[in-house]
Amino acid sequence: MPIVAHTDLPTFEHLRREGQSILEPDRALQQDIRELHIGLLNMMPDAALAPTERQFLRLINGSNRIAQFYVHPFTLDELQRSPAAQAHIDRYYQDFERIRVEGLDALIITGANVSHPNLADEPFWQPLIEVIDWALGSVTSVLCSCLATHAVLQFRYGQTRRPLPGKRWGVYPHRVVDQRHPLVNDVNTLFDVPHSRFNEIGRDQFDTAGLRVLVESEEAGVHLAVSEDGFRIVFFQGHPEYDTISLLKEYKREVKRFAAGHRDDYPPFPEHYIGTRDRAILDEHREQVSAARENARESPPFPEEPIVAGLDNTWHDTAEGVVGNWMGKIYQLTNNDRRLPFMEGVDPRDPLGLGR
């Protein structure tokens, strides 16, 4: 069964217009089928708040139709918001204290923009730790995306992320390096994943922490890893949830920053993402923007439409497969009481029976 539109969150209607199957709550009540309640701790900046909702809900909705999915978005008060974004949160997001009481089957934690080299100096650090500590004791599995992965590696495993020489930005080929794990069942052994970050946790740090690496890239490093027990924490270092145009939107934003004088260098292309023909279009645009900036003129509009037509999404199907496998294992390991996440007879230290 699909996601249940149990609130009036606009993302439900947006996905419905895309052709996604979204179940109304009255119909959901008539179905004799298990519920899975998934928390979404959305820490993304204002412009990405709603797109991030849509991206993760698409992945959930594209997973195995094994249950009715109820998604519960929430955020952290310590993240600064514009009035419009705060109004969206106040209207549509849930309070963490309510979620803590009612319980979840699983939790997804997004990335976030940060302003300090040390994550522990961010104003949301302690509240984030509180959420994660609660989840690790009360939720079957926590899926960490990008910065959330870096945060958990730092406070729980003592592994601090390292700055990269430049931004790792693009779509990179990855290989499954541990085919025995259920998260990569029926997944192509070679697939693409978008990345967009200035820092990384290296393979040596995952190994030192005793974590199990499942997917990595020669260019982009580790993408997918799991905690010692094989399932309680799932780590994404890339962004498999990204839309086809997500990296283009980031590139467009950086071009605008250059045009406005907020960055000195013109942004490079995201790697392995924009084709030769479209690079020529964007190179011409670069010349026009540079000339406009030099002569204090208004920059020409970004040629987004012709570029979008040439983009390919080479990662979403695999992302759905991995998330579908994650949802399937959550379904197997949970019972109807979300406060008792493991079924009788399941060892919480090795819930998947991997023998580790």
N, C-alpha and C positions, 0 to 999 in steps of 0.2 A: 504494500500500500504506500501511497505517497506521503509527503509532508502535510500536516494538518494546519490550516490557517486558524489557529486558536486565538489569535489577536487580530487587530486591524493594522498590523505592521505593513507599510506600503510595499515592502519587498514581496509579499505574497502575491499581490495583484500584479506587480511587475513581472514576476515569473510566470504567472498565468497568461499574461499577454504574449509571452515568448512561446507559449505552447506547452509549458510544464504542467504536469498534473498536480493540482493543489486541492486537497480535500477539505470541504467545509466541516466545521465541528459537529453539526447535527448529523451529517452522514457518518462521521467517524464514530459517533456514539452507537450507531446501528451495526457496526462491524464487530464481529467476534474475533478480534485479533489483538495481539500484544501491542503495548505502547512502548516506545523507547523515547526517553527524554534527554535531549542533547543540549548542554549549555554552550553558548558562544560568548566568550569573553572578548569583546571587540575593543581593542586598544588602538586601532588605526586612527590617523588624523582625520579631521573633519571631512575633507574632500573625498576620502576613501571609505568613510563610515558605511554608507549605504551600499556602494559597490562591493565591499567586503562581505556584507550580509548576503548579497545575491550570489557571490562566488561560492561561499561555503554551503549555502542552501542548495545550490545546483548540484554540488558534489554529493551531498547527503541524499538529495532526491534522485540522483542517478545511480545510487547504490542498490544492492539487492532489495527487492520489494518484500521484505520479510516482516515488516511491522509498520505501525503508524508512527511517524516521526514527529515529535513535538520539539521545536527548537526554541530555546529560551535565551535571547540576547541580553547581555548586561555589560557594564563597563566599570571603570574605576573613577571615583569622584576626583581623584588627584590629577587626572589628565585635563589640561586646560582646553576649553571648548569655546567656539564662537556662540553667540546667542541662538543662531539657527540650529546648530548641531546640538546644543544643550536642550533646546525645545524638542528636537526629535528624540533624544534620549529620555527626557522626562515623560514624553507621551507614549513611547513604544517599548522602552527597555524595562526590564525587571530589576528589582533590588536584590543585591547579593544575599542579604539576610533572609529574604523570603526563599531564595533558591537554596540556601543552606538548610533551612527547615524542611522544605518539601523534597529535596534530594534530586539527584540526576543519575542517569545511567552512564553518561560519558560527558567529557568536557573538551571543547576546542578553544585554544588560546591563540589569538592572532599575534602578528608582529606589531610594532609601534615605532614611531619616530622618537629619537632620543637626542639630548643635547649635551650629555656628559660622556667622557671617555669611559668612566667606570659606571656600570649600570647601577651599582649600589648607591650612587649619588642622585639617581632620578627620584622625583617626588613620589612616583607610583611604586617604588621598589618594595617597601614594607607591605602595602596593601596587596601587591601581586603575590608576594611570598605567602601571605595569609590565605589567599584563594588557593594557591597550589598546595599548601600544606593540608588544607581541608580536603581538597579533591583527592589527594593521594591516600587519604584515610577513608574516604567515603564514596568514591566514584570508581567504576570498574577500570576505566582507561582515560588518560589525558593525552590529547594530541596537541603538540606544541609546534607553532609555525614560526620560523625565522628567529626574530628577537626573543620570543618566548623560549625557544630552544637554548639560546645563549644565556638567558636568565637562569633557567633550571640548571644548566651545566655549571654556572658560577656558584649559585648559593647551595646547591645540593651536592655537587661533585667537586667543587673547588677548582674548576677549569674555566679560566677567564678568556674570553674571546680575544683574538689578535687582529690588529688593524691590517688590512690589505694594502698593497702598494697603490692601488687605484680601485675604483668601484667595480665590483664584479656584477656585470650587467648584461643580460642576454639570455638566450635559450641554448642549453648545453646538453650534449649527449651523455647519458648515464648508463651504467651497467649494473645489473643485479649481481651482487657478489656472494649472497647467501640465499640460495634457491629453496632451502628447506623450510623457511619461515612462512607461516600461513598468510601473512600480510602481502606476500608477493606470489601467492598461488595464481596460476593462469594469467600472469602478467608477462608481457614481452621482456626478454632478458636485456634488451637494449631499447632505451626510450629517452625522450627529451624532458627537461624540466627548466622552467624559467628561474633565474636568480636575479636579485637586486639588493646588494648589500655592500657595505664598506668594511665589514669585519667577518671573521670566520672562527669556527671551532675546527681545528685540524683533526685528521684521522688519528694522529698520535694521542690527542687529548681524549677522543672517544675511547680509544683502547685503554688508556691509563685509567679512565673512569670505570672500566669494566663493562662498557655498553656494547651492544651487538650491532655492527654496521651491516645494513642490508643492501644499500644502493649508494654508489659513489661515481664520481666523474674525474677523469684525468685533469680536466681544465677547472672544474668548479668545486671539487672536493666532495665531502660527504653530503648526501642529501637526506637519506632515510636511515634511522637507527632506532633501536628500542632499548628499554631499560633491562637490567640484569635478569628480571623474571620473564622477559620476552614480550611483555604486553602492557604493563601498568602505565608506562610512559612511552609515547611514540613521538619521535623527533623528526620534524621536517626542517631542513636548512634552506631549501628552495621554496618556490611559490607555485606548487602545482595547481592551486586554486585560481590562478590568474586567468582573466579573460584574454581573448585573442589580442585585444587592443590595449591591454594594461601597460605593457612596456612602451608602446607608442605614446600613450597619455603621459607617462613619465618623461619621455624624451621631449614631447611638446612643452611640458612644464619647464624643463631646463632651458629650452630654447627661449621661452618667454623671460626667464630669469636673466639670461644673457642679454636679451634685447633691452631689458629694463636696467641693466648695469649692476645686477645683483650677483653675477659671477663673471670672472674675467675671461675665462676660456670658453670657447664654443663646445657644447657637449658632444662627445663621440657617439657613434651609433651603438645601440645595443647589439652585442655580438650574435651572429648566426640567426638573425631575426628579420632583417630588411634585405630584400633582394636587390640585384644590381640595377635594374631599371628604376626602382624607387629610390635608391641611393642617389642616382643622378638627379632626380626631382628634388631631393632634399639638399643636395649640394648646391643646386641653383638657388634654393630658398636661403641657404646659409649666406651666399654672396649678397642677396638682397637684404637680409637682416643685418649683416655686418655693415653694409653701406648705409643703411638707415640709421644705425646706431652711431656711426662715425659722423654723420651729417645732422644728427639730432632730429631725425624725421620719424614718423610713425612706421612701425614695421609692417610688412605685408601679412595677410592672414596665413596661418599655417595650412599647408596643402594636405589636410588630414584625409579627406574622402578618397583621393586616388591611391593613397598609401594603404588605407584599410583594405581596399579591394585586392591588394597583392599579398596580404598576410595569410599565413597558414597556422592553424593550431595543431601542433604535433605532440601535445602533452595531455590534453584533457581526458581522452579515453583511458589512458593508463592511470591518471589521477582518480578517475571514477572507480577503476578496478581496485586500487589500493584502499580507498575509502570504503568501498563495498566490502572488501575482506575484513576491514576493521569493524564495520557495523555487524557483519555476520558473527564475528567472534564475541562482540559485546552481547548480541542476542543469545548466544549459547551460554555465556557465563553469568547472565543476570537472571533473576527471578522477578516476580511481581512486586516485591518489596525492595525499592531502590536503596534502602538503608542496609540491606543484607546483600551486597553485590555478588558474592560468589555462591554458586549452587553447592549443595551438600556433596561432599566427596571431592571437591576441587581444591587442590593445594594452592593457596594464594601466592606462594613463592614461585610457583611454576604453573600458572593457570592454563597454559596451552599444552602442557604435557611434553615439553621439549627436552626434558631430562637435563636441564642446566641448573 
